[in-house]
């Protein structure tokens, strides 16, 4: 890891410390998680859970596919 220094306004720092304490983590870990979330949102980084990419992929398919899978794949 690379060490860095960031300046926050007092109110933001206070809120971040509160969230970290509430979530039973430390400020560094909280900021890393937040940074990762922003990066994924801004530049579309792939998640470590590829199954999430398939959610909604079959949105327009047959609603009863699991009931008739044997009929479809004969």
C-alpha positions as CSV (number, residue, x, y, z in Angstrom):
1,X,0.0,0.0,0.0
2,X,1.0,3.6,-0.5
3,X,0.7,6.0,2.3
4,X,-0.9,9.4,1.5
5,X,-2.1,12.5,3.4
6,X,-5.5,14.0,2.9
7,X,-7.0,17.2,4.4
8,X,-10.7,17.2,5.3
9,X,-12.9,19.9,6.7
10,X,-13.6,19.3,10.4
11,X,-17.2,18.4,9.8
12,X,-16.5,15.8,7.2
13,X,-13.7,14.3,9.3
14,X,-16.1,14.1,12.3
15,X,-18.7,12.3,10.2
16,X,-16.2,9.9,8.7
17,X,-14.9,9.0,12.2
18,X,-18.5,8.5,13.3
19,X,-19.3,6.2,10.4
20,X,-16.1,4.2,11.0
21,X,-16.9,3.8,14.7
22,X,-20.5,2.8,13.9
23,X,-19.4,0.2,11.4
24,X,-16.7,-1.1,13.8
25,X,-13.9,-0.4,11.4
26,X,-11.1,2.2,11.2
27,X,-11.0,5.4,9.2
28,X,-8.3,4.0,6.8
29,X,-10.4,1.0,5.9
30,X,-13.5,3.0,5.5
31,X,-11.8,5.5,3.2
32,X,-10.4,2.6,1.1
33,X,-13.9,1.1,0.7
34,X,-15.4,4.4,-0.2
35,X,-12.6,5.1,-2.7
36,X,-13.2,1.7,-4.3
37,X,-16.9,2.3,-4.6
38,X,-16.4,5.7,-6.3
39,X,-13.8,4.2,-8.7
40,X,-16.2,1.4,-9.7
41,X,-19.0,3.9,-10.2
42,X,-17.0,6.5,-12.1
43,X,-14.9,4.3,-14.4
44,X,-16.9,1.1,-14.4
45,X,-14.2,-1.1,-12.8
46,X,-15.1,-4.8,-12.8
47,X,-16.2,-6.2,-9.4
48,X,-14.6,-9.3,-7.8
49,X,-18.1,-10.9,-8.0
50,X,-18.7,-11.5,-11.7
51,X,-22.1,-13.1,-11.1
52,X,-23.4,-9.6,-10.3
53,X,-23.0,-8.7,-14.0
54,X,-25.6,-11.3,-14.9
55,X,-28.4,-9.8,-12.7
56,X,-31.1,-8.8,-15.1
57,X,-29.4,-10.4,-18.1
58,X,-32.5,-12.5,-18.8
59,X,-35.0,-9.8,-18.1
60,X,-36.8,-10.2,-21.4
61,X,-36.7,-14.0,-21.6
62,X,-39.5,-16.4,-20.9
63,X,-40.9,-16.1,-17.4
64,X,-41.3,-19.8,-17.0
65,X,-37.9,-20.9,-18.4
66,X,-37.0,-23.0,-15.4
67,X,-40.3,-24.9,-15.6
68,X,-39.8,-25.8,-19.3
69,X,-36.1,-26.1,-19.6
70,X,-36.4,-29.7,-20.8
71,X,-38.9,-28.7,-23.5
72,X,-36.6,-26.0,-24.8
73,X,-33.3,-28.0,-24.9
74,X,-34.4,-31.2,-26.6
